[in-house]
Amino acid sequence: MSDESTELRYVSPSDFEALPMHHTQRLRLTHYLEHRDRPYLG
């Protein structure tokens, strides 16, 4: 939690699409869940 946080909760990855977040945050979460061997540099 930080000064910029307004809410903290655990959610299922299947619920990510319904959450209001910046597209880059969603991309980071998706990459994490893909268990990539290399970082995304694109």
C-alpha positions as CSV (number, residue, x, y, z in Angstrom):
1,M,0.0,0.0,0.0
2,S,1.3,3.5,-0.8
3,D,0.1,7.1,-0.6
4,E,-1.3,6.7,-4.2
5,S,-3.3,3.6,-3.3
6,T,-7.1,4.0,-2.8
7,E,-7.9,0.3,-2.3
8,L,-6.1,-2.9,-1.8
9,R,-7.6,-6.4,-2.3
10,Y,-6.9,-9.8,-3.8
11,V,-8.6,-10.6,-7.1
12,S,-8.6,-13.6,-9.4
13,P,-6.7,-13.1,-12.7
14,S,-10.0,-13.9,-14.5
15,D,-11.4,-10.6,-13.0
16,F,-8.6,-8.4,-14.3
17,E,-10.6,-7.2,-17.3
18,A,-13.3,-5.8,-15.1
19,L,-10.9,-3.7,-13.0
20,P,-10.2,-0.1,-13.8
21,M,-6.5,0.1,-14.5
22,H,-4.0,1.5,-16.9
23,H,-3.3,-0.7,-19.9
24,T,0.4,-0.9,-18.9
25,Q,-0.5,-2.3,-15.5
26,R,-2.7,-4.9,-17.1
27,L,0.1,-5.8,-19.5
28,R,2.6,-6.3,-16.6
29,L,0.1,-8.5,-14.7
30,T,-0.5,-10.6,-17.9
31,H,3.3,-11.0,-18.5
32,Y,3.8,-12.1,-14.9
33,L,1.0,-14.7,-15.2
34,E,2.7,-16.1,-18.3
35,H,5.8,-17.0,-16.4
36,R,8.0,-15.6,-19.1
37,D,11.7,-16.6,-19.2
38,R,12.8,-13.2,-20.5
39,P,11.6,-9.7,-19.7
40,Y,9.3,-8.0,-22.2
41,L,11.3,-5.3,-24.0
42,G,8.8,-4.2,-26.6
